[in-house]
Amino acid sequence: MAKTISLKNGLRTVLFWSIISAAFIGPGTVTTASKAGANFQVDILWALVFSILATIILQEAAARITIASDKNLGEIIAIKYGKERSQWIKWLLFFSILIGCAAYQAGNILGAIAGLDLFLPNISKSLFTVFLGLICAAFLWIGNFRIIANLLGVVVALMGIAFLAVAFNSDIGGTEIVGNAFIPQIPEGSLLLIIGLIGTTIVPYNLFLASGISKGQSIFEMRLGITLAVIIGGIISIAIMIAGTNVVGEFSFQSLADSMSAELGINAPLLLGFGLFAAGISSSITSPLAAAVTGKSLIGKEHEKWDTQGSSFRWTWGMVLLIGIFFGIFQSTLGFKPVGIIILAQAVNGILLPLITAFLLLVVNDERLLGEFTNSAFSNILMLLIVGISCFLGINNVFKAIIRALEWSDVSDLFILKMVLTLVIVSFLAYLIFKKR
């Protein structure tokens, strides 16, 4: 029976869904959004606004699947592609999420270390990385991570409030903000940051998270919670970008902290540093866990090895955790720069996003699984638009890498080729949807 919604229930459901906004406000968001502001002011704000709207649409679709079927997204995909000839689809999605989580984990560890460096600059980064890894492994091993994640989330929220205060004191005008929020432009050298903004906001594994936590809610309650929680997180992300516009000279966490101190008159390095440290630790627990939970729902639902104490479950989160530890220990030896690695991690997830979104789109159009909760024509148009934009940006980035590698000079006709490839992908998805309907 559908639930009724009251003011008390409404506030409770927003708090309940705030885990989604907390999940994408981590070191990646702080780094990517503030660097975007420092390098391009608010010229690429549209990418962040697009990401916020896309997050609401995709999270709603993933949660609606669970409400309609009483099964999470991974279980539905496992049912839909459970036949022997389509087993590869489940493994493809699992490895995509695994790669994305590993990329995030590298950024999480480096973000935590960079935050600590702001207020304890003389500490050994390698030793701290090992210590941080052991803490995360202990919580993941015993499965008791909720309390520390909630406590650290409070610190991250305080950091978000500080960014909001800086944004309100900024010289950026309202007209400039509104104009750049809805008029797309890609300044020279901004593509990696644009894809990074998308990847750090529309976190692919959050689709599985939204699906998993929506059980027992009504459609209205779920939509209210997701919309308000993501908008709150989005406003903080926009504030972080605006705060980044105050950075003078080359971007770094220290220069960002200095610009915040100038605006607020407080010890911003301590606040920013502890906020990054807290976000890094909580996210360093979340990313490995998300990879293992996704693996369990996609390929290991009936196997004991994929229980939370099972070997496959633990190997999965352990592998993701070790990748982050590797980047943390060898960042100085191999010349890794935290800001660059964090942004690259978000870009990797931005490129993987079209694949995850495409499969989500096919699932929410399967009337046999969802019945009356199947996607409407309007929802399909919006989701196809999300796939198209993220596909084009991903293809554009791949082409740039190829051009750089082959040292091509005449690339005047490649824009048309990129558009054609994007339209082919979107048209094929539209055909599959029409065939199902």
N, C-alpha and C positions, 0 to 999 in steps of 0.2 A: 504494500500500500504506500502511495506517495506521501512524503512528509509535508507538513505545513511549515511555513517559514515565519518566524517572528523576529523582532529586533535582536533578542538574545541569541536565537539560533543563527541569525545572520552574522553577528559578530563572531560567534563560535566557529562558523564554517570558514570565515575569512582567515581567522587565526590558524585553523586546521590546514588550509591550503597555502598558508604563508611559507610552508616548507618548499614550495615551488620557487617562489621569489628568492628565498634564502639560498636555494641550490644554485642559482645563476649569478648571485652577487658574491663572487669569490675573488681571488687574486687575478683571475683572467679578466673579469669585468673591470676591476679597478685599473689594471694595466692598459687594457685595450682602449677603453673609453677615454681615460685621461690622456693617453698618448695621441689618440685621434683629435682631442681638443687642442693639445699642445702643437701638433703639426698642421692641422687644417681648420682650427677654430671650430665653428659649427657647420662647416660645409658638408660634412657627411652625416649630419644628424638624421637625415632621412633613413639611413641604413638601420639606425637604432630604433626609430619609430616603426619601420617595416618589421623589424625583428620582434618588437613588443606585440604588435597586432598578430603576426604570424604565430607567435607562441600561444596566444589565447586560442586561436582557431585550432591549432594542432593539439594542444592539451585537452581542449573540449572534445575533440574527436576521439582521442585515446581513452578518455574517461567515459565517454558515452558507450564505447564498446563494452566496457566492463559492466556498466549499469544495465545494458540491454541483455547481455549474455551471462552475467555472473562469472565471467572468466576474464583474466587480465590479458593484455595485448599479446604477451609472449605465448600464452596458452592458446589464444585464438589463432595466431599465426601457425603454431604447431599443429592445430587441428586442420587448418586450411591447407597447409603444405605438408601433411603427414605422410602422404604416399611416397613410396620408395623413389619414384622418378623426380619428386620435387623436394627431397631431403636437402639438397644443396642450397635451397633458398633460405632455410632456417640457419644453416651454417654460415652462409654469406652475411646474413643480418647479425648473427652473433659475433663474427669476426670484425664486422664494421663497428659495432658497439665497443668491442674489446679494444680495437685500435684507438677509437675516440677516447675511451676512458684512460688508456695508457698515455695518450697525448695530454689529456687534462691533468693526469697525475704528475707528469713532469713539471707542468706549470704550477701545480699546487705546492709541491715540495720547494721549488725555487722561490715561489711567492712567500711561503712561510719563512724561508731563510732570509730573503731580502727584507721582510718586515722586521725580523729580529736584528738584522744588521743596522737598522735605523736607531735602535736604542741600546744595543750591545755590540758595537762594531768590532770588538777585539776577540769575540768568541770564535772558536774553530768551526768553520762551516761544515767540514767533513764529519767531525764528531757529532755535531748537532743533527746532521742528516741521519746518521745511524741511530741516534737517540730518538728522533722523531719517528723513524721507521719502526723501531721497536715498540713505541707507544701505540702507533696505529695497528701494528700486527697483534698486539695484546688485546686491544678492544675488538678487533675483527675476529680473533680466535675464540674469545668467550662470548661474542655477540652482544656485548653491553656497551654500546656507543652513544645511545640516545641522550644521556644526561650531559656528557661533555659537549656534545654537538649543540645542545640547547643553550648551555652556558656560554659557549664561544659565540653562538649566534647573537647573543645580547651585545657582545663587544662589536661584532660586525655592524649591528644596527646603530650603535653609537657612532661608529665611523661614518655610516650613511647619513646620519643627522648632521654631522660636521660638513660633509660634502654639500648637503642641501643649504646650509647656512652660507657657505662660500658662493654657491650658485646665485643665491638671492642678492648677494653683495656685488655680483659681477657687473661689468659694464656692457655685456651683451644685451641688446635690446630685444623686446618681445617680438617686434616685426621680423627681425633677423632670424630669431628662433623658429617662428611659425613658417617663414618662407623656406628655410633649409630643411624643415621637418617633412615637407611634402613635395619638394621639387628635387628629384634625383640628379646628382652630378657626381662624376668620378674624377677628381683632380689627379694630376700626374703623381704617381707614387702612392696613391691611397688604396689601391685594390686589396692588398693584403690586410689592411686595417678594416676595410669594409666587410670582407669575408670573416675576419676575426670578430667583429661586432655581432655578426649574425650567429657565428658559432658559439660565442660566449653567452648569448641570450636564449636562442632556441636550442638548448642543450639536448642532443638526441636521446640520451638515456633518461631524461626527465619525462619523455613520453611514456616509457615503461613505468616510471614512478607515479605519474598521474593516473595511469590505468590501475595500478595496484592499490592506491589509497582511496579510490572512489567508491568502493563497494559499500552498499547500504545507504547511499545518498540518493535523493531525488534529482532529476535533471535540472530543475530550477536552482536547487541548493548548490549543485556542482558548478553550474555556470556562473552563479553569483560569486562563489568562492574563488574560482580560477580567474575570472575577469578582474576582480578587485585586487587580489594578491599579485597578479602579474603587472597590473598598472602601477601599484605601489613600488614594486621592484623596478619597473621601467622608469619611473620618475627619479628614483635614486640613481639609476644608470645615466640618465640624461644630466642629472646634477653633477655626476663625476666627470662627464665630458666637458661641461661648462667650467668646472673647477680647473680642468686641464688647460683651458685657454689662458690662464694666468701664468703658466710656466714660462720663464724667460730662459732662452738659450736651449741647449740640448736637453731632451727629456731624460729624467731619471727619477727614481722614487725620492731621492733627497731634494731635487729641485721642486717636485710636486709638494713635498712637505713644507719647504720654505715658502712657497707661494700661498699655501693654506695658512701658515703662521702670519704672513703679512696681512691677510684678509681678516683673520679671526682674533689675532693677538693672543694665541694660546700655544702651548707646546705641541704643535702639530706633528713633529717627527715621532713623538711618543705615541700619540693617538693613531696616526697612520700606520706606524710600525706594528703596534700591538694589534690593530685591526687586520692588517695583512697577515700577521702571524696567526691570529685566531681563524681567519677565513681559510688560510692554508691548511691548518690542522684539521678543521672540520671537513673540508673538501677532500683532504687526503684519506679520510675514512670513507667518505661517501662514494668517491669514484671507484675504488676497488670493489666495494660492496655492490654498487650498481652493476658492474660487469658480471659479478658472480650471480646476482639475482636474475639478470637477463639471461645468462646461460642456463640457469635452472628452469626458467619459464619456457625458453625456446626449445631446448634439447634434452633436459634432464628431469622433467616433471615426475616420471615414474621410476627413476633410478636412485637408489640409496646414496650413491656417490655424490649426488647433487643436493642432498640434505645440507642444512646450514653447517653441520659438523662433518660433512662428507669430504672425501679427498678431492674430488673434482671441483667442488665449490671452493675449497680452501686453496687449491692450486691456482684457480682463476684469479681470486683477489690477491694471492701472493705474487703472481706474475706481474700484475699491474702495479702493485706496491714496489716491487724490486726495480721496475723501470724508473719510477720516480726517484728512488734512492740512488740509482746509478747516476742520473743527471745531477742530483744534489752533491754527491761525493766528487764527481769529476768535472764539475762546472769550471773550476779554475784551471785544472790540468788541460782540458780540451778546449778551453776558450769559450765556453758557453756564457752568454750574457742573459741574465734572468728575464729582462724585458723582451728580448728577441725570441727566446724559447717560449715564453708564455703566449705571445701574440701568434707565433707559428702554431702552437697547440690549438688555439681557438680557430685558426684558419683551416687546419686539418679537419676539425669537426664541422666547419662550415661547408667544406667540400663533400663530406660524407652525408650531410643533411638531405640532399635530394633523394638519395637511395632509400633512407629510412622513411621519408615523407611519401615516396611513391608507393611503398608497401602498405603504409597506413591508409593511403587513399583507396587502394584496392580492397582492403579489408572493410572499410566503412561503407563500401558500396555493394557488399554481399548481402542481399536480402535474406538468404537462407540462414545467415548467422545473426543478423540484426533486426530483421522484420521491419516494424514501424520506425525504428531508430536509424534506418539507413540514411545516408547523406541526401540532403536536398540538392536541387540543381544549383542553387546559389552557393551552397557550401562547397560543391565540386569546383565551381568557377574560382572561388577564393583559394582553395587548396592547389588547383592547377597553376594559379598565378604564383603561389609561393614556390612550387616546384620549378616553374619557369625562371623566376628571378634568381633563385639559388643555383639552378643549373647553369644559367648564363654566366654568373659570376665565377662559378667553379671552372667552367670551360675556358673562360677568359684567362683565369690564373694559370691553367695548364698550358694554354697557348703561349702565354708570356714566358713560361719556363722553357718551352721548346724553342721559341724565337731566340731567347738568350743563349741557349745551348748551341744552336746551329748558326748563330750570329747572322741571322737574316736582317736585311735592311729594308726591303720593299714589302711592307705588310699592309698596304692600303686596302686590299680586298678582304682581309681576314675578318673584319667586323660582320660582313654579310655571311661568311661561312659559320661564324659563331652563332648568329641568329638562326640560320637554317638548322644547325644541329640542335639548338634549343627547341625550335618549333617541331622538329621531328620527334624528339623525346616527349614533349607535351602532347602532341597529336596522337602518338602511340598510346599513351596513358588514357587519353580521352576516348580512344577507340575501345580499349579494354573495358572502361567504365560503361560505355554505351552498350557493349556486347553483354555485360552482366545485367544491365537494366532492361 
